[in-house]
Amino acid sequence: MMQNKNIPAALNAVAGQLTEYRAPGETIQTDTDCKLTYEILQWAKTHEDGTTDDRSIGTVEISRSNKENGAEYHILEKRSGGDLEIYEANVTTEKSDFGESIQNWTLSWHLNERPKERLRVSGKVAGKTLELDGTIGQKQSSVTYPVLCPWIMPFVLVKRGLDEQRSTEFTTVDELTYCKANQHLHGPDPIQSEINENPLLAFRHTGQATLPIHYVFDSQGRPVFVTFTMLSWILRTIDTSNSP
């Protein structure tokens, strides 16, 4: 736990971890394959003295394989919500002015205790139309190019670079199931903090039906935290063992 007064609101969800946090020693190169593993934390309680508690509720692994015109991602998220929920997804992207944009994907979701009862969703983007095919049938939505999702944003923002100050419009597909057009990315902006005396930079995602999401990078350009108000991801490992 730590005093809350020196922690910006964007990091409240991980405040209980920050004094002890050390980023992985590896760095992320935009032209090599690697896997990021995050611990998922839930902001559990704030005490009268300003200290905070959070608890671990799962992990999310995001693997990226570079391709000539984009990338392929594999995502495995395990999250406790009473029962253990397991999300597994494959996403293909193409290069765009933003950095990347999703072309197609598949998603499988199930509870650990009922592995045979799976929700399966697939989708693709054709021009300015997103086509979603799932258990409730097919659905089409108009989108604002590019199309992204929080699972791949840490890698996309690394590739985009941390020296660009601008606001960019895009579409997000939350958990590859819920389409939200007219979203905005702001930054990166510096976060004033006394954590480890290292500077932090954050991109901020806002938009209709979206609570602000912050993608926080350390001085080495590693996406160390992703905050979702009451939930957050905290980077634990960077695996480059499969890189060429």
N, C-alpha and C positions, 0 to 999 in steps of 0.2 A: 504494500500500500504506500501511497505517497500523498503529500499535500497537493490539493487540487489547484491552489492559487496560481501556480506557474504553468499550468497545463491549459492550452487553448481548447475551446469547446469541441473542436474537430477531433481531439484525441481523448476525450473523456472516457470513451468506451474501453480504451486500453491503458488508462492512467495507472491502474494497479500493477502493470507490468513494466513500466517504462524505466524506472530507476535501475532495474537489473538487466534491461534488454541489451543484447549485443547482436548486431547483424551478422549473418554468415560471412566467412572470410572471402568467399568467391564473389566475383562480379559477373554481370550479365553482358555478353557481347551480342550485338544485334545480328551478327552473321553466323552465329553458332546455335545449335540445338541445346535446350536445357529444360529442366523441370524445377518449378517452384513449389515448395510445400509450405502451406500456411496453417497455423493453429487458429481455430475459430473460437473467439471469446465472446461472452455475453456480459454486458455491464449489469452487475447484479444489485449493487447497493452503494449509496453515498452516505457516509457517516456525518454526524453533526460537526466534527472537527475538520471536515473537508476532505478526508481520505476516502478512497473508493475501493470497492471489491469488484473483481470480475472472475468468471469461471469458464473453464474450457468445456466446450460442447461438441468438438469435432475437429476435423481436418479437411483441407481441400488441396489437392494436387493438380497442378496445371502444367502439362508438358507441351512444348512447342517444337515442331519440326519445320525448318525453313524449306520453302519450295521456290522455284524460279519466279513465279508470279504472285507469291503470297506465302501462306503457311498452313499447316495442319496442326490442330490442337486436340489433345485428349484430356478430359477433365474427370476427376474422381473426387466427389465430395461425400463425406460421411458426417452427419449432423444429428445430434440427439434432440428430439422434441417430444420426449416421453419414450416412444420407440425410436430405434436408430434408423434414420432415413438415409438412403444411399442414392446419389445421383451419378450417372455415368454418361458422358457426352463426347461426341466427336464433331469438330467444327472445322470447316475449310474456309479460308479467307483469300481475298485477292488484294493486291496493292491498290491504294487510293491516295488522294491528296492529303487525307487525314493521317494516313499511315497504312491502315488496312480496313477492309470491309468484309463482313460475312457473306459468303455465297450460299452455303448449305450446311445442314447439321442434322444429327440424330441425337435423341435423348432417351434414356431409360431411367425410371424412378421406381424404387420399391422400398418396403420396410424390411429390415433385416430378418424379422421373424416370419415374413411371408414372401420369400424370394420369387415364387412362381406368379404372384399377383403383381404384374409390372404395368406401369403406365409408360407407353411409348409414344414419342412425338418426333416428327421430322419436319423440316422446313427448308425453304430455299427462297432466294431473292432473285426476281427477274425484273430488271429495270427499276421502277419505282413501286413495285408490288411485292409484298411478302406473302408467301403461300405457306400456311401451317396445316399439317395433317396429323390429327391425333385421335384419341378415343371418342371425342364428341363430334368427329367429322372434320371436314375441310373448312378453312377460313382464309380470307384474303384481306390484307390491310395495305393502305397506302403508306409509304415510308419516306422519310427524309434521309437521303444518302449522306454518309455511309451508315451501315447497320453494324451494331456492336453489341456486346453483352459484358456484364461485370467480370465474368470469369476470364475473359481474354484481355481486358483493359490494362492490367499491369504490364504485359508484354507489349501491347500496342503503344502505350505511352513511352516505354523505354525506346522503342524504335522511332517514335515521333520526335523525341528529344526534349530536353528540359530547358531549352533556351528560347522557346517560342511563347510570347505573350499574346494570346488572342482568345476569343470566344468562338467556339465552333458548334454548329448545329448538327445533330445526328439522330438516329433512331436506336433505341435500346430494346433488346429482347430479354427481359428478366427471366432467369432460369430457363432460357430458350423456349418460353411458353407464353409470356405476356408481352405484347408488342406495344411500345410507347414511342410515338413520333415526336418531333419538335422538342428534343432534349438539347441541353447546352453544356459545353465543357468550357471552364474558365481556368486561366492560369498557364503555367504554374506560378504560385505566389509563395513568398517565404512565410514560414510559421515561426513566430517568436517564441522560443522556449529555452529553458536552461537544461534540457535533457542531454546528458553526456557532453555538453558543450559543442555538439555537432549541429550544423545548420540543417533544416528540413525544408523541403519544397512540397507543395500540395496542389494537385489539380482538383477542381470542385465540379461535380456533376449535378446539375439542377434541371428541373423540367416539370411539366404537368404530371400529377400523380406520382411524383418521385420526391422522397425526402432526400436532402443533400447527401451525396456520397463523396468522400475524400480519398484520393489516391496519394499517399505520402511517400516521398523519396528521400533517401539520406544523401549525404555529400558525395557518395560514390555512385549515385544514380541507381541504387537498388530500391525497388518498390516494397518498402518495409512494412507499411500499414495500409489497410483499406478499411474505412469506417462506414458503417451503415446505421448511425444513430445509436441503437442499443446493442448492435452486433459489430464485430470487427474481425479482420484477419491480421495476424501478426506473422511475419516471415520467419521461418525456422531454418530451412535449408535451401540451397541452390545446388542442383545436381547437373554437372556438365559432363558426366562420364560417357554419355553417348554421342558427344560432339565429335565431328570428324577431325 
